[in-house]
Amino acid sequence: MPAPRRRRPRADASTLPLRPIAIALALVGAAAAVFFVLREQARHRVTLVFERNGPASTPIELTFFPDRLAFAAPSPPLPLGECRVDGDSITLGRDLVPEQGVVRYRAEGFGAGYAYVRLGEPAPPLRLRPPATLRGRVGEPVAFWCYGWRCAGLRPVAGAEVLLMGGGEHGIEIVRTTTDADGRFELGGFDRGLDGLGLRVRAAGFELAHASLTTAEPEPVVAMQRGEVCRGALAAPAGVDPSRLLVLARGLPGVQAQPDAAGAFVLDHLPRDMTPRLIVAGLGPLWAHAPARANTKAPLRIEIVSAAVVRGRVLDSTSRAPLAGALVQCGEQAAVRSDGDGRYELPHQLPGDVEIEAQWDVVDPRRRRTSYFGRTAVRLTAGSTHESVDIEVVTR
């Protein structure tokens, strides 16, 4: 008799569809993970592409600067870093572009230029064009009285420093030169086809002068007005080198002075009858200085003291959700913006009882802006870092 055939165990019908479903889910999850990783990497990178009619082997020198107004910072701003491009494209990260910034590019045989860049956003191609030359004059108006003050011409200002700026009076330096004995200057090696170009002129004993470049005036004439000088000294404690600092006039970009090793400084180019607030730039986060204003009548003394740092988050008072892009300020100190997680940091804060304020703006589809505010009080201690100082903004 033939042996009975063994019957194979039948698979549980309820488990058969689960295997392909599990595999499909795993593949979808892996693809989603790769997508999110690539998207996160793209958020922290930007690629610059250069277009040129010329030798592709010519290297391009790049210099990076912060993109911010110069009311409380050196102007032109200090560079963040440099790099070189041997081809026609380069991908950059946070080490050179902190969220957004300005890049200056230079290449032999082409005009120097600038561009704004932002991480995570595509940058338009940068076209390298032949270098241009600009000629002009700098002079002091000669006035005479004839039923009112009138201008009889310009007295040449020799030895004046002329800077070509990209991005207006708060922008970056592209090229520079000085005027000759007749007050004439010649700037070369830049891209005249760019928008937002302007001139900054400074000469000893004169106010700082700004002039925008227009095609209607191929050879600009910059008129200079007599200014005033503020002399003073920084009283710096041990561990602070005054020669590594800058004294700035708030609201007057480019009016700045570098003290010597003893702290003495001469702040030139101040407008007459104007006493702007002075700011000492370059201090460490745990140092600050007492409030000071320019004084052209007597020597000024600015004392540097131990300060505090404040860190925290800007939050919605109802949902406790972080608010990105909020302006945070303490007193008359420079405001900062909260990051994507609502975090902020305020260095250089004088000790004592202070109130920290936050402003969060919302723009609706009709482009109407609504501002929401919040504030919190805190007692600051010299030489300390105060963490978790959160500010709740009432958004309803």
Beta strands, then each sheet from edge to edge (+ up, - down):
strand 1: 46-52
strand 2: 60-66
strand 3: 81-85
strand 4: 89-92
strand 5: 100-107
strand 6: 113-118
strand 7: 126-128
strand 8: 132-145
strand 9: 149-156
strand 10: 161-166
strand 11: 172-178
strand 12: 184-190
strand 13: 197-202
strand 14: 209-212
strand 15: 221-223
strand 16: 228-235
strand 17: 246-249
strand 18: 256-257
strand 19: 264-270
strand 20: 278-281
strand 21: 287-289
strand 22: 300-306
strand 23: 308-316
strand 24: 327-330
strand 25: 336-337
strand 26: 343-349
strand 27: 352-363
strand 28: 369-380
strand 29: 385-386
strand 30: 391-393
sheet 1: 4+ 1- 7-
sheet 2: 3+ 2- 5+ 6-
sheet 3: 9+ 8- 12+
sheet 4: 9+ 8- 15-
sheet 5: 11+ 10- 13+ 14-
sheet 6: 19+ 16- 22- 21+
sheet 7: 18+ 17- 20+
sheet 8: 26+ 23- 29-
sheet 9: 26+ 23- 30-
sheet 10: 25+ 24- 27+ 28-
end
